[in-house]
Every structure is written in structure tokens, then in C-alpha cells.
Amino acid sequence: MSFNLFDKQKEPIQLDIPDADIIYYPKFFDYTTSERLFKVLLDSIQWRQDTIKLFGKTHLQPRLTALYADNNKPYTYSNITMKPLLFTKELAYIKSEIEKICDTVFTSCLLNLYRNGQDSNGWHADDEKELGKNPTIASISLGHERWFHLKHKTDKNLKQKILLEHGSLLIMKGKTQECWMHQIPKTKRIIEPRINITYRVIY
């Protein structure tokens, strides 16, 4: 099953899938706000490209990343440890808007810049120990829409995909990270850049 809700749905959507608590807000920010945030973040964020090891070989990550927070707590994933910079005013604004509808006060955000269709993020769960048990992850998408794939960790028949639109918000909480994995796959289509900002609490 898949959701393609571009320009058709403005109300939040609760995904009806087992072992997960996922809510999708297709139009969390209006078009004008989304455009402004995208352009400012694209130019102002201190993007970096880390290396990862796969099967003994070192590769550049297929996207750019950055970590910002209101503290100095590092975040480690895929054997990469990132030290945060302080929230910019735009990242603090987005955080405050999300917190108006989400019962979590976020401390940090990990940003991903997908420069084109060949930039991607492989199958993973946001289940690092720094995030605690059953973390709430709030994910803002800005720029070109991309497909977000989900698959259950134990039941191979349970799959889902959502088209993450410009200005949308996806909130994952409860057992989602414990029971599901997600990815942003590559695409052969010629597409424009996308920025993804995932707010989280790092303990």
C-alpha cells in the first residue's frame, strides 16, 4: 500500500499499520514558508559528507548531513559520531512549531541533504541507545518530494510507502523504531534537492 497525497490532503493522517504509531501531516508548513525555509537552510547549514564502511570498504555517504542541538551531546549512528552545532533561528522556529502539536520537547535535530535522485538513505531504524526506548522522531521534508519506504522487521508481508511532500511532517513514536525499518531509496528520475530534518531527544 502507498500514499500519494500531494495537493489532495491537508488534515493529519494516522497510518493504519500494526506495531507502529505514525502520523503524517501533508501540509504542515504552507508553500511560502516551506520555500523560505528550504532556501535559507540550503545555504546556511554547515553540511558535511562523512565516510562509512561497508563490507570492509570505505565509501562516502550518499547524502550530506549536519547535527544541531540546544546542548553539546554527540550522536552516534553507523559508526559515525557527530558533535552538534547550536540551533539556528530557523531550526529553533521549526522545533517550536512541531512542539505545538507533539507532546515532546526536542533537544537535537539531524539534517540530511539529498542533492539528487542518487542520494539515498538505506534501511535502518532510529533505535540508537542515545534516543532511549520508544523514541519520538519528528521528520520535516523540504524541497522535492521523495518516497519513504517502511518494512516490518519480522513480518516480511508488512510494507508501506509514503510520498513525503514539500512542507510535510511525519511523526514516528511508540514501538515504530523497535518494530519497523525505513529508507529513502535512490531514483533514476531527475529530481531537485530535498532537505530532511529529523528532530529527536538525545539523552
GUTOR-431381 format. One record per residue (C-alpha): x, y, z. Coordinates in steps of 0.2 Angstrom, whole numbers, plus 5000, padded with zeros to 4 digits. Example, Ala and Ser with C-alpha at 12.3 -4.5 7.8 and 13.67 -1.06 7.14 Angstrom:
BEGIN
506249785039506849955036
This chain:
BEGIN
500050005000500650184997500050355000500250494986499450644994500250784985499050934985497550824990497550815009497850945022497250855038498450745048498350555043498650415056499450275047498450115050499949995052500249875066501649895079501850075075501250255079501450365064500550525059500850615043500450805041500550835022500451025023501251065040502051225033501251325019502151335002502851515005503551465022504251295015505151385001505951515013506551385025507251275011508251415003508951485020509451305026510151255010511351405011511651425030511851245036513651185039513451025028514650885029514950725020515550585031516350415026515550245030516250065030515349935020516049755019517749825023517749965010517650145014516350255005515650425005513950435012512650464998512050625005512650775016512250785034512350905049511850895068511151045078510551055096510251155111511651065120513350985116512850805117513550705102512550575092513250415085512550305071513350185058515050215067514950395064514950515079514350695076514550845088513150965087513151155082511951265091510151285083510051415071508551535072507651435058507951265066507351335083505751405074505351235066505651145083504451265091503051245078503251055079503151055098501451145097500650985091501850855098502050805117503950805116505250945119506650905107508450935110509350895094509050885075509950785062509850855044510050765028510350845011509850734996510650834982509850724968509050554965510650464968510750524986509950404997509750335015509750145017508750035028508850075046507950115062508250265073508550155088510250205095510450205114510650395115508750405109508050305123506650175122505250205110505850375104504850515096505550565079504850715070505350725052505150885042505350875022505851025012506151034993505750894981504650754986505450584989504650414993504950355011504850165012504450065028504549875031504249775047505749695055504949525057503449515046504049525028502249555021502049715031502749865020502150045017502750195007502350375008502750524997503550655008503050815001503750995002503251065019502650905026502950825044503050645048503050595067503550425072503350365090502850215101503550055095503950115077505850115079505849945088504749855075505049945058506450005047506350145034507350215020507450345006507950244990508850304975507850354960508350364942507150514939508050684938507450774953507950934963508750934981507750894996508150935015507550825028507650875047507350745060507050815077507450695092507850695110509650645114509950585132
